[in-house]
């Protein structure tokens, strides 16, 4: 399968409760993650993480499915329609 660039948006409602599980999963899929930013939103008592990924649809689906199965974690993602520069990845 072809790898494509994309993003993953993650909202964590209770950071202290699931941070270890989220970080463990992100480490497990680290080869597909190009960049990561995380911002704690203290006023709302949540955290937002944005990932830039280079992954196949199967890899992205596995990551987002496992993240979304965690209590208090919401996930949205998308991949580019084609590999960067139209090249196979």
N, C-alpha and C positions, 0 to 999 in steps of 0.2 A: 504494500500500500504506500501511497505517496504521503509524505509529511507536508503539512501546510502551516503557515503562520496563523496565529489566532490569539484570542484573549480569554481569560477566565476572571469573572468577578465573584468574589466570595464575601458574604456578610456573616459575621459571627456574632450571635446575640449575647453569649456569655463567654468571654475570652478565657477566663480562668478555668472554666469547666472543660473546654474542648481544645485549648491551645496545643497541648501536647499531641493529641491525636491528629490535628490539622498539620502541625509541623512534621510529624512522622510521615504522613502521606505525601506531603510536598517533597520531603527528602527522597522518598521512594521513587517519585516520578521526576527527580531532579534533572535527568538527562533531557527531558522534554521542555524544561522551563528555561527560558532565555533571560527573563527579568522578573523581579518581584518587588512590589511596594506594599507596605502595610501601614495603615493609619488608624490609631485608636481614636474613637469618637467618644470621649469621656462623658460628654453631656447626655448622650443616648445610651451609654454603657454598652457599646458594641465596638466592633473592629471591622474595617474593610480592607481586604487584600485584593490586589489586582496582579494577575500574572500575564506575561506575554509568553506564548508557547510556540514550539515548532514540533507538531505532533501529527500522528495519523488520527483518523476519526475513532478508531478503536482505542488508542491510547488516551485520547481526550475523554471519550465516553467512560472509560474505566476510572480515570481520575475524578471526573465530576460526579460520577455515580457514587463512588465511595465517600467523597466529601459531602454530598447531599444527603447521604444516609446518616450522617452524624447529627445528633440532636442539637437544634438551634443554629444550624448552618444552612444558608441559602446560597445557591450557585447558579450562575448563568454563564454561557460560553458561546463562542462562535469561531469558525475557521474561515480563512480566505477561500475563495472559490477555486483558486489555482495556486500551485507552488510559486514562491517568489521568482520573478523573471520568467515564469512559465517553465522552469527547469524541474526535472524529477528530483525528489529529495529522499 
